[in-house]
Amino acid sequence: MTSSDKRMCVSTTNGDIICRGKAEIAELIRQGAALPQGDEIWISDCEQPYPCLSILMKGSAACVHYFQNDDGEVWQSCGDFDEEVTFLAGDEAWTAPEYVIIALEQAIDGMEEFWDTLERPKCIGWDALWEEE
């Protein structure tokens, strides 16, 4: 598959979208962050559900989760934001502590790296949310 044939499936609050480029997903992230309540998207290769990236975004803040597989290997972004942020995750509000929040642009950089590699982005610091063996 050439890079021009590559596509990702993106789940948003407005439904599922097939995106054919990083810029298209970056625009969805920026649009979601501009909403008063923020937004959440899930990104995966259209051929398989894992790995996938979940991004909660609101204003200039984001919290990112990387799901390696369906066995519970989940990673959460590490940040140094100066305050908690309440994100809308589905129909539920979740107040994220400042240490998991990163800048929106860093989340976009992570999405771009994920697009290229389908691996956990190295441009983001991570904490495992599962017991490593």
C-alpha positions in Angstrom: 0.0 0.0 0.0 1.4 3.4 -0.9 1.1 6.4 1.4 -1.5 7.8 -0.9 -3.6 4.7 -0.3 -3.3 4.8 3.4 -6.4 5.5 5.5 -7.4 5.6 9.1 -10.8 5.2 10.7 -11.7 8.0 13.0 -14.6 7.8 15.4 -16.0 11.1 16.5 -19.1 12.2 18.4 -20.6 12.9 15.0 -20.0 9.4 13.7 -17.2 7.5 12.0 -15.1 9.0 9.2 -12.4 7.5 7.0 -9.5 9.9 6.7 -6.9 9.7 4.0 -4.4 12.1 5.5 -2.9 13.5 8.7 -4.1 17.0 8.0 -7.7 15.8 7.8 -7.4 14.3 11.3 -5.5 17.3 12.7 -8.4 19.5 11.5 -10.9 17.2 13.3 -8.9 17.5 16.5 -8.7 21.3 16.2 -12.4 21.5 15.5 -13.2 19.3 18.5 -11.0 21.3 20.8 -12.8 24.5 19.8 -16.1 23.1 21.0 -17.2 24.6 24.4 -17.4 21.1 25.9 -14.4 19.7 23.9 -14.5 16.4 22.1 -13.1 12.9 21.9 -11.9 10.9 18.9 -10.6 7.4 18.4 -8.1 6.6 15.6 -7.1 3.2 14.2 -6.1 1.6 10.9 -9.2 0.7 9.0 -8.0 -2.9 8.6 -7.8 -3.6 12.3 -9.1 -2.1 15.6 -5.8 -2.2 17.4 -3.5 -0.5 18.1 -5.6 2.7 18.5 -5.2 6.2 19.8 -7.8 8.1 21.8 -7.6 11.8 22.1 -9.7 13.9 24.5 -9.3 17.6 23.6 -10.6 20.9 24.9 -9.1 24.3 24.2 -5.3 24.0 24.2 -5.4 20.8 26.3 -5.4 17.1 25.5 -5.2 13.8 27.1 -4.1 10.8 24.9 -4.5 7.1 25.4 -2.8 4.4 23.4 -4.4 1.0 23.3 -1.9 -1.6 22.2 -4.5 -4.5 22.0 -7.7 -5.7 23.5 -5.9 -7.4 26.4 -5.8 -4.2 28.4 -2.4 -2.9 27.5 -3.2 0.8 27.7 -0.9 3.8 28.1 -1.9 7.4 29.2 -0.1 10.6 28.3 2.1 12.3 30.9 2.1 16.1 31.0 2.8 19.0 33.1 -0.3 21.2 32.6 -0.9 23.9 35.2 -4.5 22.9 36.0 -7.0 20.1 35.9 -9.3 20.0 32.8 -12.8 18.5 32.6 -13.2 16.6 29.3 -16.3 15.1 27.9 -15.6 11.4 27.3 -18.7 10.0 25.5 -21.6 11.1 27.6 -19.5 11.3 30.8 -17.5 14.3 32.1 -14.1 13.3 33.4 -11.8 15.7 35.2 -8.2 14.9 34.3 -5.4 15.7 36.7 -2.8 18.1 35.4 -0.1 15.4 35.2 -1.9 13.6 32.3 -2.7 16.6 30.2 -0.5 17.7 27.3 -0.7 20.5 24.8 -3.1 20.1 22.0 -0.3 20.5 19.4 1.7 17.8 21.1 -1.4 15.5 20.8 -1.5 16.4 17.1 2.2 15.6 16.7 1.5 12.2 18.4 -1.4 11.5 16.0 0.9 12.2 13.0 3.5 9.9 14.4 0.9 7.2 15.0 -0.3 7.7 11.4 3.2 6.9 10.2 4.1 4.0 12.5 0.9 2.6 14.2 3.1 2.5 17.3 2.9 4.4 20.6 4.2 7.9 19.7 7.6 8.7 21.1 6.9 12.5 21.1 4.6 11.9 24.1 5.6 10.8 27.6 3.5 7.8 28.8 2.4 5.9 31.9 1.3 2.3 31.7 -2.3 1.8 33.0 -1.8 -1.9 33.3 0.6 -4.1 35.2 3.7 -4.7 33.1 5.2 -8.2 33.5 
